[in-house]
Amino acid sequence: MAEHSLVIGANGFLGSSLVDELVRRGHQVTAFDRFSRDSTLPDGVQRIAGDFLDSDAVAAAVAGHHHVFHFLSTTTPASADGDPVRDARENVLPSIHLLEACVRAGVGKVYFASTGGAIYGDHGATAMSENSRPQPVSPYAIGKLAIEGYLAYFSRKHGLESASYRISNPYGPRQLAGRSHGVIPTFLRHVREGQPVEVFGDGSSVRDYVYVDDAIRMIADTVGRPTRHATYNIGSGVGTSLVELLDVVETVTATAPLVEFRPEPTTFVHRSVLDTTRYAEEFGAVQLRSLEQGVRETWEETA
């Protein structure tokens, strides 16, 4: 029998792809979001329009579900940096209410979309493993780490099972360009419109880019299976500098981007690459798209 899954943030970039993948795998899915922008849900998905900040609405949505996926954030890294109080008020506190509701409803497991791109900070290591000590320097990452901490608390105190996914830098066609954390779709949009792209620093900063469908497939492969650890890195394990990314964009679009360099923000992490050995050892290696292939698919699907 298919287990009932609730996806909170079902109309977001990651959440909408997760809904599609869970349905494809035979889950009975309920989609919870404000649905403030257009959405197309797969057939058979129950739609609940609600506000994550409304604890009563969240509790009502949680009831009757075995799996709960917390894939919603009301802030971006940039907006959280500008207003850390809002980030704590709108993400950390409502997440605690969510976990309380999950305990009351007897939820089997909570799956949380954390961040791998920012939570480790600037260690200077080639690739960060889950054993690396988190050193978040931005409110967005601090909030994600706090929620991970509350998941551990609810596990110890109430026996609520959970798994957190430290996702590197996901990208793909549904990502909204210009939200300050979607560099690939933003670059592509600016190239299409003949506008310059902004690059922080000298272009040497490195990120681990993973195509959204690949990241979601990695996550979905863990659902319904025992997880031996509380956290899992989800990424490509490959570091790409902004200069190298610009070369990929030029190859895909056949257009050399116009570049404007900007100073790096003080909370900017210079290098972020994830070691996904833990995931591979537990769930098996996953074949991922190359960066060029993923950027090409993003370019073609957003044409």
C-alpha positions in Angstrom: 0.0 0.0 0.0 1.3 3.4 -0.9 2.2 5.6 2.1 0.8 9.1 2.4 3.4 11.8 2.0 3.0 15.5 2.8 5.3 17.9 0.9 5.5 21.3 2.6 6.7 23.8 0.1 5.3 21.8 -2.8 5.1 24.7 -5.2 8.8 25.7 -4.7 11.8 24.8 -6.8 12.8 21.7 -4.9 9.3 20.8 -3.5 7.6 20.7 -6.9 10.2 18.4 -8.3 9.9 16.2 -5.2 6.1 16.0 -5.7 6.6 14.8 -9.3 9.2 12.2 -8.2 7.2 10.8 -5.3 4.1 10.5 -7.5 6.2 8.7 -10.2 7.2 6.3 -7.5 3.7 5.5 -6.4 3.3 7.7 -3.3 0.0 9.3 -2.3 1.0 12.9 -2.1 -0.5 16.0 -0.5 0.9 19.3 -1.6 1.0 22.1 1.0 2.0 25.7 -0.1 0.6 29.1 -0.4 0.5 28.5 -4.2 1.1 32.2 -4.7 2.4 31.5 -8.3 1.1 29.2 -11.0 1.5 25.5 -10.5 0.7 22.3 -12.2 0.4 19.3 -9.9 0.4 15.8 -11.2 -3.0 14.0 -11.3 -4.1 12.5 -8.0 -2.2 15.0 -5.8 -4.3 16.6 -3.0 -3.7 20.4 -2.9 -3.8 22.3 0.4 -3.4 26.1 0.1 -2.0 27.3 3.4 0.6 29.5 5.1 3.5 27.8 6.8 3.3 30.6 9.4 -0.2 29.4 10.4 0.6 26.6 12.9 -3.1 25.4 12.9 -3.1 25.1 9.1 0.1 23.1 9.2 -1.1 20.8 12.0 -4.3 20.1 10.0 -2.2 19.3 6.9 0.1 17.0 8.8 -2.7 14.7 10.2 -2.9 11.4 8.5 0.5 11.4 6.8 3.3 8.9 7.4 6.1 10.9 5.6 6.4 14.7 6.0 8.9 16.6 3.8 9.9 20.0 5.0 11.1 21.6 1.8 10.0 25.2 2.4 11.9 28.4 3.2 10.4 31.8 3.3 13.8 33.4 2.8 16.8 33.2 0.5 20.5 33.5 1.6 20.4 37.1 0.5 17.1 38.1 2.1 18.0 36.3 5.4 21.3 38.2 5.5 19.4 41.4 5.2 16.9 40.5 7.9 18.0 37.7 10.2 15.1 38.3 12.6 12.7 37.5 9.9 14.5 34.3 9.0 14.3 33.1 12.6 10.7 34.1 13.0 9.5 32.7 9.7 11.6 29.5 9.4 13.0 28.4 12.7 10.0 28.9 14.9 7.4 27.6 12.5 9.6 24.5 12.0 9.4 23.8 15.7 5.6 24.1 15.5 5.7 21.6 12.6 7.7 19.1 14.5 5.3 19.4 17.5 2.4 18.7 15.1 4.3 15.7 13.7 4.7 14.2 17.2 1.0 14.7 18.0 -0.1 13.2 14.6 2.2 10.2 15.0 4.2 10.9 11.8 6.6 8.2 10.9 9.5 10.3 9.6 10.4 13.9 8.7 12.7 14.7 5.8 14.3 18.1 5.8 15.9 20.1 3.0 18.9 21.7 4.7 21.8 23.4 3.0 25.2 22.0 2.1 26.2 25.1 0.1 26.4 27.3 3.2 26.3 25.3 6.4 29.9 24.2 6.5 31.3 27.7 6.0 34.9 28.4 4.9 36.9 25.4 6.0 39.2 25.5 3.0 39.0 21.8 2.5 38.7 20.3 -0.9 35.4 18.7 -0.1 33.3 18.8 3.0 31.9 15.6 4.6 29.1 15.3 7.1 31.8 14.9 9.8 33.1 18.3 9.1 32.1 20.8 11.8 29.5 23.2 10.5 30.7 26.8 10.6 27.8 28.8 9.2 28.5 32.5 8.7 25.1 33.5 7.2 21.7 33.7 8.9 20.2 31.4 6.3 22.7 28.6 7.1 22.5 29.3 10.9 18.7 28.8 10.7 19.1 25.6 8.8 21.6 24.2 11.3 19.2 25.3 14.1 16.4 23.3 12.5 18.7 20.3 12.2 19.3 20.7 16.0 15.6 20.6 16.7 15.2 17.5 14.6 17.8 15.8 16.8 16.0 17.1 19.9 12.6 15.8 18.8 14.2 12.5 17.9 15.7 12.1 21.4 12.8 13.4 23.3 9.9 12.0 21.3 11.3 9.3 19.1 10.4 11.3 15.9 12.6 9.9 13.1 14.1 12.3 10.6 16.7 12.8 8.0 18.3 16.1 6.8 19.7 16.6 3.4 22.5 19.1 3.0 21.9 20.0 -0.6 24.8 21.8 -2.4 23.7 24.3 -5.1 20.8 22.9 -7.0 19.7 24.4 -10.3 17.2 23.7 -13.1 14.4 25.0 -15.2 11.9 25.8 -12.4 14.3 27.9 -10.4 13.3 31.5 -10.3 16.1 33.6 -11.8 17.0 36.7 -9.8 16.1 35.4 -6.3 19.8 35.8 -5.3 20.5 32.1 -5.0 19.9 30.9 -8.6 23.1 31.8 -10.3 22.7 29.5 -13.3 19.2 30.5 -14.3 20.1 34.1 -13.6 23.2 33.9 -15.9 21.1 32.2 -18.6 18.3 34.8 -18.4 20.7 37.7 -18.6 22.5 36.1 -21.6 19.1 35.6 -23.3 18.2 39.2 -22.7 21.6 40.6 -23.6 22.2 41.9 -20.1 25.5 41.7 -18.1 25.9 39.1 -15.4 27.1 40.0 -12.0 30.0 38.0 -10.6 31.1 38.4 -6.9 34.8 38.7 -6.4 37.2 37.7 -9.1 35.3 34.7 -10.3 37.5 32.2 -8.5 34.9 31.2 -5.9 33.9 27.5 -6.2 30.5 25.8 -5.9 29.1 22.3 -6.2 26.3 22.5 -8.7 23.8 19.6 -8.9 20.8 19.4 -11.4 17.6 19.5 -9.4 16.2 16.2 -10.8 19.4 14.4 -9.8 19.3 15.8 -6.3 15.6 14.9 -5.8 16.3 11.4 -7.2 19.0 10.9 -4.6 16.7 12.0 -1.8 13.8 9.9 -3.1 16.0 6.8 -3.1 16.2 7.1 0.7 12.5 7.4 1.4 11.0 4.4 3.1 14.4 3.0 3.9 16.3 3.0 7.2 18.8 5.9 7.5 21.8 5.2 9.6 22.7 8.9 9.9 20.9 12.2 10.7 22.4 14.1 7.8 23.4 13.4 4.2 25.2 15.5 1.7 23.5 15.8 -1.6 25.6 17.1 -4.4 27.8 16.3 -7.4 31.1 16.3 -5.5 32.6 18.4 -8.3 33.8 22.0 -7.7 33.2 24.6 -10.4 34.5 28.2 -10.3 32.3 31.0 -11.5 34.8 31.6 -14.3 34.4 27.9 -15.4 30.7 28.2 -15.1 30.7 31.2 -17.4 32.7 29.1 -20.0 29.9 26.4 -19.7 27.2 29.1 -20.2 29.1 30.4 -23.3 29.4 26.9 -24.7 25.7 26.1 -24.2 24.3 29.5 -25.4 26.9 30.2 -28.1 27.1 33.6 -26.5 29.9 35.1 -24.4 28.3 36.6 -21.3 28.9 40.2 -20.5 30.4 40.3 -17.0 30.4 42.9 -14.3 32.4 42.1 -11.2 31.1 43.0 -7.8 32.7 42.9 -4.3 32.1 39.7 -2.4 29.6 40.1 0.6 31.2 39.6 4.0 29.2 36.4 4.6 30.2 34.9 1.2 31.7 31.4 1.3 34.5 31.2 -1.1 34.6 27.4 -1.6 31.8 24.9 -1.1 32.1 21.3 -2.5 30.4 18.3 -0.9 31.8 14.8 -0.2 28.9 12.4 -0.9 30.7 9.2 0.2 28.3 8.6 3.1 25.3 8.6 0.8 27.0 6.4 -1.8 28.1 3.8 0.8 24.6 3.6 2.2 22.3 4.0 -0.8 24.6 3.4 -3.8 26.3 5.6 -6.4 24.0 7.7 -8.5 24.7 8.7 -12.1 24.5 12.4 -12.4 24.3 14.8 -15.3 27.4 16.7 -16.2 27.2 20.4 -15.6 27.2 21.1 -19.3 24.3 18.7 -19.8 22.3 20.2 -16.9 22.9 23.7 -18.0 21.9 22.8 -21.6 18.6 21.2 -20.3 17.9 24.3 -18.2 18.6 26.6 -21.2 16.4 24.6 -23.6 13.5 24.1 -21.1 13.4 27.8 -20.3 13.5 29.0 -23.9 
